[in-house]
Amino acid sequence: MLSYPRKDVSRDDLVDALVLAVSAAAGKGRLVPVPDPPVPDDCGLPMAIWYGK
């Protein structure tokens, strides 16, 4: 958070980050990606939608 100036972060960005963090913690070990395995984007980052088993 320290690397992003407050003027560049909107309230919905903070809510999105919080929801993702809580979802990841709650679903630890029980999430499945679609597609499986995730497909890398142009930068090599894995892209997928994750849902609970």
PyMOL Python script that loads the backbone (N, CA, C, O; Angstrom):
from pymol import cmd

cmd.read_pdbstr("""\
ATOM      1  N   MET A   1       0.822  -1.194   0.000  1.00  0.00           N
ATOM      2  CA  MET A   1       0.000   0.000   0.000  1.00  0.00           C
ATOM      3  C   MET A   1       0.863   1.253   0.000  1.00  0.00           C
ATOM      4  O   MET A   1       0.456   2.283  -0.536  1.00  0.00           O
ATOM      5  N   LEU A   2       2.025   1.179   0.582  1.00  0.00           N
ATOM      6  CA  LEU A   2       2.885   2.352   0.656  1.00  0.00           C
ATOM      7  C   LEU A   2       3.428   2.763  -0.704  1.00  0.00           C
ATOM      8  O   LEU A   2       3.843   3.909  -0.881  1.00  0.00           O
ATOM      9  N   SER A   3       3.431   1.848  -1.667  1.00  0.00           N
ATOM     10  CA  SER A   3       3.981   2.181  -2.978  1.00  0.00           C
ATOM     11  C   SER A   3       2.947   2.822  -3.905  1.00  0.00           C
ATOM     12  O   SER A   3       3.275   3.184  -5.035  1.00  0.00           O
ATOM     13  N   TYR A   4       1.694   2.966  -3.438  1.00  0.00           N
ATOM     14  CA  TYR A   4       0.653   3.584  -4.247  1.00  0.00           C
ATOM     15  C   TYR A   4       0.142   4.832  -3.546  1.00  0.00           C
ATOM     16  O   TYR A   4      -0.419   4.738  -2.454  1.00  0.00           O
ATOM     17  N   PRO A   5       0.325   6.002  -4.155  1.00  0.00           N
ATOM     18  CA  PRO A   5      -0.190   7.231  -3.542  1.00  0.00           C
ATOM     19  C   PRO A   5      -1.708   7.164  -3.371  1.00  0.00           C
ATOM     20  O   PRO A   5      -2.409   6.635  -4.234  1.00  0.00           O
ATOM     21  N   ARG A   6      -2.204   7.688  -2.284  1.00  0.00           N
ATOM     22  CA  ARG A   6      -3.641   7.661  -1.976  1.00  0.00           C
ATOM     23  C   ARG A   6      -4.478   8.228  -3.119  1.00  0.00           C
ATOM     24  O   ARG A   6      -5.587   7.755  -3.369  1.00  0.00           O
ATOM     25  N   LYS A   7      -3.960   9.228  -3.808  1.00  0.00           N
ATOM     26  CA  LYS A   7      -4.732   9.837  -4.896  1.00  0.00           C
ATOM     27  C   LYS A   7      -4.925   8.876  -6.066  1.00  0.00           C
ATOM     28  O   LYS A   7      -5.810   9.085  -6.896  1.00  0.00           O
ATOM     29  N   ASP A   8      -4.099   7.813  -6.145  1.00  0.00           N
ATOM     30  CA  ASP A   8      -4.198   6.850  -7.240  1.00  0.00           C
ATOM     31  C   ASP A   8      -5.006   5.605  -6.875  1.00  0.00           C
ATOM     32  O   ASP A   8      -5.186   4.714  -7.705  1.00  0.00           O
ATOM     33  N   VAL A   9      -5.494   5.543  -5.626  1.00  0.00           N
ATOM     34  CA  VAL A   9      -6.240   4.371  -5.167  1.00  0.00           C
ATOM     35  C   VAL A   9      -7.647   4.807  -4.786  1.00  0.00           C
ATOM     36  O   VAL A   9      -7.828   5.657  -3.914  1.00  0.00           O
ATOM     37  N   SER A  10      -8.640   4.218  -5.443  1.00  0.00           N
ATOM     38  CA  SER A  10     -10.014   4.584  -5.116  1.00  0.00           C
ATOM     39  C   SER A  10     -10.586   3.610  -4.086  1.00  0.00           C
ATOM     40  O   SER A  10     -10.026   2.540  -3.849  1.00  0.00           O
ATOM     41  N   ARG A  11     -11.683   3.987  -3.494  1.00  0.00           N
ATOM     42  CA  ARG A  11     -12.313   3.173  -2.453  1.00  0.00           C
ATOM     43  C   ARG A  11     -12.672   1.787  -2.981  1.00  0.00           C
ATOM     44  O   ARG A  11     -12.497   0.796  -2.273  1.00  0.00           O
ATOM     45  N   ASP A  12     -13.168   1.703  -4.212  1.00  0.00           N
ATOM     46  CA  ASP A  12     -13.546   0.388  -4.736  1.00  0.00           C
ATOM     47  C   ASP A  12     -12.326  -0.512  -4.947  1.00  0.00           C
ATOM     48  O   ASP A  12     -12.447  -1.735  -4.877  1.00  0.00           O
ATOM     49  N   ASP A  13     -11.161   0.071  -5.202  1.00  0.00           N
ATOM     50  CA  ASP A  13      -9.932  -0.733  -5.296  1.00  0.00           C
ATOM     51  C   ASP A  13      -9.613  -1.390  -3.951  1.00  0.00           C
ATOM     52  O   ASP A  13      -9.205  -2.550  -3.900  1.00  0.00           O
ATOM     53  N   LEU A  14      -9.801  -0.649  -2.880  1.00  0.00           N
ATOM     54  CA  LEU A  14      -9.556  -1.191  -1.542  1.00  0.00           C
ATOM     55  C   LEU A  14     -10.556  -2.292  -1.202  1.00  0.00           C
ATOM     56  O   LEU A  14     -10.188  -3.319  -0.631  1.00  0.00           O
ATOM     57  N   VAL A  15     -11.818  -2.075  -1.553  1.00  0.00           N
ATOM     58  CA  VAL A  15     -12.845  -3.096  -1.313  1.00  0.00           C
ATOM     59  C   VAL A  15     -12.533  -4.347  -2.126  1.00  0.00           C
ATOM     60  O   VAL A  15     -12.623  -5.457  -1.601  1.00  0.00           O
ATOM     61  N   ASP A  16     -12.167  -4.190  -3.400  1.00  0.00           N
ATOM     62  CA  ASP A  16     -11.803  -5.337  -4.242  1.00  0.00           C
ATOM     63  C   ASP A  16     -10.656  -6.126  -3.623  1.00  0.00           C
ATOM     64  O   ASP A  16     -10.713  -7.354  -3.560  1.00  0.00           O
ATOM     65  N   ALA A  17      -9.628  -5.440  -3.170  1.00  0.00           N
ATOM     66  CA  ALA A  17      -8.469  -6.109  -2.577  1.00  0.00           C
ATOM     67  C   ALA A  17      -8.859  -6.855  -1.304  1.00  0.00           C
ATOM     68  O   ALA A  17      -8.398  -7.974  -1.075  1.00  0.00           O
ATOM     69  N   LEU A  18      -9.696  -6.248  -0.482  1.00  0.00           N
ATOM     70  CA  LEU A  18     -10.135  -6.890   0.754  1.00  0.00           C
ATOM     71  C   LEU A  18     -10.961  -8.141   0.467  1.00  0.00           C
ATOM     72  O   LEU A  18     -10.750  -9.182   1.090  1.00  0.00           O
ATOM     73  N   VAL A  19     -11.898  -8.043  -0.471  1.00  0.00           N
ATOM     74  CA  VAL A  19     -12.731  -9.200  -0.829  1.00  0.00           C
ATOM     75  C   VAL A  19     -11.872 -10.332  -1.381  1.00  0.00           C
ATOM     76  O   VAL A  19     -12.086 -11.494  -1.037  1.00  0.00           O
ATOM     77  N   LEU A  20     -10.908 -10.005  -2.230  1.00  0.00           N
ATOM     78  CA  LEU A  20     -10.025 -11.039  -2.776  1.00  0.00           C
ATOM     79  C   LEU A  20      -9.185 -11.691  -1.684  1.00  0.00           C
ATOM     80  O   LEU A  20      -8.993 -12.907  -1.698  1.00  0.00           O
ATOM     81  N   ALA A  21      -8.686 -10.906  -0.749  1.00  0.00           N
ATOM     82  CA  ALA A  21      -7.872 -11.455   0.340  1.00  0.00           C
ATOM     83  C   ALA A  21      -8.696 -12.380   1.232  1.00  0.00           C
ATOM     84  O   ALA A  21      -8.232 -13.458   1.604  1.00  0.00           O
ATOM     85  N   VAL A  22      -9.909 -11.967   1.576  1.00  0.00           N
ATOM     86  CA  VAL A  22     -10.778 -12.796   2.418  1.00  0.00           C
ATOM     87  C   VAL A  22     -11.183 -14.062   1.674  1.00  0.00           C
ATOM     88  O   VAL A  22     -11.190 -15.146   2.258  1.00  0.00           O
ATOM     89  N   SER A  23     -11.518 -13.941   0.398  1.00  0.00           N
ATOM     90  CA  SER A  23     -11.898 -15.113  -0.403  1.00  0.00           C
ATOM     91  C   SER A  23     -10.753 -16.106  -0.515  1.00  0.00           C
ATOM     92  O   SER A  23     -10.962 -17.314  -0.402  1.00  0.00           O
ATOM     93  N   ALA A  24      -9.557 -15.608  -0.734  1.00  0.00           N
ATOM     94  CA  ALA A  24      -8.387 -16.487  -0.847  1.00  0.00           C
ATOM     95  C   ALA A  24      -8.125 -17.202   0.471  1.00  0.00           C
ATOM     96  O   ALA A  24      -7.819 -18.394   0.482  1.00  0.00           O
ATOM     97  N   ALA A  25      -8.241 -16.485   1.576  1.00  0.00           N
ATOM     98  CA  ALA A  25      -8.002 -17.100   2.886  1.00  0.00           C
ATOM     99  C   ALA A  25      -9.076 -18.137   3.205  1.00  0.00           C
ATOM    100  O   ALA A  25      -8.766 -19.213   3.716  1.00  0.00           O
ATOM    101  N   ALA A  26     -10.324 -17.822   2.910  1.00  0.00           N
ATOM    102  CA  ALA A  26     -11.425 -18.738   3.213  1.00  0.00           C
ATOM    103  C   ALA A  26     -11.402 -19.972   2.317  1.00  0.00           C
ATOM    104  O   ALA A  26     -11.814 -21.052   2.742  1.00  0.00           O
ATOM    105  N   GLY A  27     -10.931 -19.824   1.093  1.00  0.00           N
ATOM    106  CA  GLY A  27     -10.942 -20.930   0.149  1.00  0.00           C
ATOM    107  C   GLY A  27      -9.626 -21.666   0.036  1.00  0.00           C
ATOM    108  O   GLY A  27      -9.448 -22.479  -0.872  1.00  0.00           O
ATOM    109  N   LYS A  28      -8.706 -21.397   0.937  1.00  0.00           N
ATOM    110  CA  LYS A  28      -7.365 -21.979   0.861  1.00  0.00           C
ATOM    111  C   LYS A  28      -7.440 -23.500   0.707  1.00  0.00           C
ATOM    112  O   LYS A  28      -7.985 -24.202   1.560  1.00  0.00           O
ATOM    113  N   GLY A  29      -6.880 -23.987  -0.402  1.00  0.00           N
ATOM    114  CA  GLY A  29      -6.857 -25.419  -0.666  1.00  0.00           C
ATOM    115  C   GLY A  29      -8.130 -25.963  -1.273  1.00  0.00           C
ATOM    116  O   GLY A  29      -8.202 -27.153  -1.582  1.00  0.00           O
ATOM    117  N   ARG A  30      -9.147 -25.118  -1.454  1.00  0.00           N
ATOM    118  CA  ARG A  30     -10.426 -25.590  -1.981  1.00  0.00           C
ATOM    119  C   ARG A  30     -10.863 -24.834  -3.224  1.00  0.00           C
ATOM    120  O   ARG A  30     -12.028 -24.916  -3.612  1.00  0.00           O
ATOM    121  N   LEU A  31      -9.959 -24.102  -3.855  1.00  0.00           N
ATOM    122  CA  LEU A  31     -10.309 -23.343  -5.048  1.00  0.00           C
ATOM    123  C   LEU A  31      -9.795 -24.049  -6.293  1.00  0.00           C
ATOM    124  O   LEU A  31      -8.722 -24.653  -6.283  1.00  0.00           O
ATOM    125  N   VAL A  32     -10.577 -23.963  -7.367  1.00  0.00           N
ATOM    126  CA  VAL A  32     -10.250 -24.614  -8.632  1.00  0.00           C
ATOM    127  C   VAL A  32     -10.218 -23.544  -9.727  1.00  0.00           C
ATOM    128  O   VAL A  32     -11.126 -22.717  -9.798  1.00  0.00           O
ATOM    129  N   PRO A  33      -9.181 -23.546 -10.586  1.00  0.00           N
ATOM    130  CA  PRO A  33      -9.123 -22.552 -11.662  1.00  0.00           C
ATOM    131  C   PRO A  33      -9.851 -23.013 -12.922  1.00  0.00           C
ATOM    132  O   PRO A  33      -9.932 -24.208 -13.204  1.00  0.00           O
ATOM    133  N   VAL A  34     -10.373 -22.060 -13.665  1.00  0.00           N
ATOM    134  CA  VAL A  34     -10.909 -22.301 -15.012  1.00  0.00           C
ATOM    135  C   VAL A  34     -10.253 -21.275 -15.901  1.00  0.00           C
ATOM    136  O   VAL A  34     -10.428 -20.082 -15.653  1.00  0.00           O
ATOM    137  N   PRO A  35      -9.512 -21.656 -16.916  1.00  0.00           N
ATOM    138  CA  PRO A  35      -9.160 -23.021 -17.302  1.00  0.00           C
ATOM    139  C   PRO A  35      -8.131 -23.613 -16.339  1.00  0.00           C
ATOM    140  O   PRO A  35      -7.458 -22.899 -15.596  1.00  0.00           O
ATOM    141  N   ASP A  36      -8.036 -24.935 -16.377  1.00  0.00           N
ATOM    142  CA  ASP A  36      -7.073 -25.645 -15.535  1.00  0.00           C
ATOM    143  C   ASP A  36      -6.132 -26.432 -16.420  1.00  0.00           C
ATOM    144  O   ASP A  36      -6.559 -27.401 -17.047  1.00  0.00           O
ATOM    145  N   PRO A  37      -4.890 -26.060 -16.495  1.00  0.00           N
ATOM    146  CA  PRO A  37      -4.179 -25.050 -15.717  1.00  0.00           C
ATOM    147  C   PRO A  37      -4.421 -23.651 -16.275  1.00  0.00           C
ATOM    148  O   PRO A  37      -4.792 -23.505 -17.440  1.00  0.00           O
ATOM    149  N   PRO A  38      -4.214 -22.618 -15.451  1.00  0.00           N
ATOM    150  CA  PRO A  38      -4.375 -21.245 -15.925  1.00  0.00           C
ATOM    151  C   PRO A  38      -3.458 -20.945 -17.113  1.00  0.00           C
ATOM    152  O   PRO A  38      -2.329 -21.431 -17.187  1.00  0.00           O
ATOM    153  N   VAL A  39      -3.968 -20.141 -18.029  1.00  0.00           N
ATOM    154  CA  VAL A  39      -3.227 -19.764 -19.235  1.00  0.00           C
ATOM    155  C   VAL A  39      -2.484 -18.453 -18.969  1.00  0.00           C
ATOM    156  O   VAL A  39      -3.079 -17.507 -18.453  1.00  0.00           O
ATOM    157  N   PRO A  40      -1.199 -18.381 -19.312  1.00  0.00           N
ATOM    158  CA  PRO A  40      -0.468 -17.129 -19.083  1.00  0.00           C
ATOM    159  C   PRO A  40      -0.879 -16.033 -20.072  1.00  0.00           C
ATOM    160  O   PRO A  40      -1.183 -16.312 -21.232  1.00  0.00           O
ATOM    161  N   ASP A  41      -0.882 -14.789 -19.599  1.00  0.00           N
ATOM    162  CA  ASP A  41      -1.154 -13.664 -20.488  1.00  0.00           C
ATOM    163  C   ASP A  41       0.138 -13.260 -21.190  1.00  0.00           C
ATOM    164  O   ASP A  41       1.143 -13.965 -21.095  1.00  0.00           O
ATOM    165  N   ASP A  42       0.116 -12.134 -21.891  1.00  0.00           N
ATOM    166  CA  ASP A  42       1.285 -11.673 -22.651  1.00  0.00           C
ATOM    167  C   ASP A  42       2.497 -11.380 -21.767  1.00  0.00           C
ATOM    168  O   ASP A  42       3.634 -11.401 -22.239  1.00  0.00           O
ATOM    169  N   CYS A  43       2.252 -11.106 -20.481  1.00  0.00           N
ATOM    170  CA  CYS A  43       3.352 -10.834 -19.543  1.00  0.00           C
ATOM    171  C   CYS A  43       3.789 -12.084 -18.783  1.00  0.00           C
ATOM    172  O   CYS A  43       4.707 -12.031 -17.964  1.00  0.00           O
ATOM    173  N   GLY A  44       3.127 -13.207 -19.057  1.00  0.00           N
ATOM    174  CA  GLY A  44       3.476 -14.450 -18.385  1.00  0.00           C
ATOM    175  C   GLY A  44       2.735 -14.699 -17.080  1.00  0.00           C
ATOM    176  O   GLY A  44       3.005 -15.680 -16.388  1.00  0.00           O
ATOM    177  N   LEU A  45       1.790 -13.801 -16.735  1.00  0.00           N
ATOM    178  CA  LEU A  45       1.013 -13.976 -15.507  1.00  0.00           C
ATOM    179  C   LEU A  45      -0.124 -14.960 -15.748  1.00  0.00           C
ATOM    180  O   LEU A  45      -0.797 -14.871 -16.775  1.00  0.00           O
ATOM    181  N   PRO A  46      -0.359 -15.896 -14.831  1.00  0.00           N
ATOM    182  CA  PRO A  46      -1.439 -16.869 -15.022  1.00  0.00           C
ATOM    183  C   PRO A  46      -2.807 -16.191 -14.922  1.00  0.00           C
ATOM    184  O   PRO A  46      -3.076 -15.436 -13.987  1.00  0.00           O
ATOM    185  N   MET A  47      -3.657 -16.474 -15.894  1.00  0.00           N
ATOM    186  CA  MET A  47      -4.991 -15.883 -15.943  1.00  0.00           C
ATOM    187  C   MET A  47      -6.025 -16.990 -15.787  1.00  0.00           C
ATOM    188  O   MET A  47      -6.017 -17.961 -16.544  1.00  0.00           O
ATOM    189  N   ALA A  48      -6.919 -16.848 -14.802  1.00  0.00           N
ATOM    190  CA  ALA A  48      -7.965 -17.836 -14.566  1.00  0.00           C
ATOM    191  C   ALA A  48      -9.047 -17.222 -13.693  1.00  0.00           C
ATOM    192  O   ALA A  48      -8.834 -16.211 -13.023  1.00  0.00           O
ATOM    193  N   ILE A  49     -10.196 -17.848 -13.715  1.00  0.00           N
ATOM    194  CA  ILE A  49     -11.274 -17.543 -12.781  1.00  0.00           C
ATOM    195  C   ILE A  49     -11.266 -18.682 -11.771  1.00  0.00           C
ATOM    196  O   ILE A  49     -11.225 -19.852 -12.153  1.00  0.00           O
ATOM    197  N   TRP A  50     -11.304 -18.351 -10.501  1.00  0.00           N
ATOM    198  CA  TRP A  50     -11.225 -19.359  -9.446  1.00  0.00           C
ATOM    199  C   TRP A  50     -12.574 -19.479  -8.754  1.00  0.00           C
ATOM    200  O   TRP A  50     -13.233 -18.474  -8.487  1.00  0.00           O
ATOM    201  N   TYR A  51     -12.983 -20.712  -8.464  1.00  0.00           N
ATOM    202  CA  TYR A  51     -14.233 -20.941  -7.746  1.00  0.00           C
ATOM    203  C   TYR A  51     -14.021 -22.040  -6.712  1.00  0.00           C
ATOM    204  O   TYR A  51     -13.065 -22.810  -6.803  1.00  0.00           O
ATOM    205  N   GLY A  52     -14.912 -22.111  -5.732  1.00  0.00           N
ATOM    206  CA  GLY A  52     -14.798 -23.106  -4.675  1.00  0.00           C
ATOM    207  C   GLY A  52     -15.337 -24.453  -5.106  1.00  0.00           C
ATOM    208  O   GLY A  52     -16.326 -24.545  -5.832  1.00  0.00           O
ATOM    209  N   LYS A  53     -14.658 -25.508  -4.640  1.00  0.00           N
ATOM    210  CA  LYS A  53     -15.106 -26.879  -4.918  1.00  0.00           C
ATOM    211  C   LYS A  53     -16.371 -27.175  -4.171  1.00  0.00           C
ATOM    212  O   LYS A  53     -16.905 -28.279  -4.274  1.00  0.00           O
TER     213      LYS A  53
END
""", "prot")
cmd.dss("prot")
cmd.show_as("cartoon", "prot")
cmd.util.cbc("prot")
cmd.orient("prot")
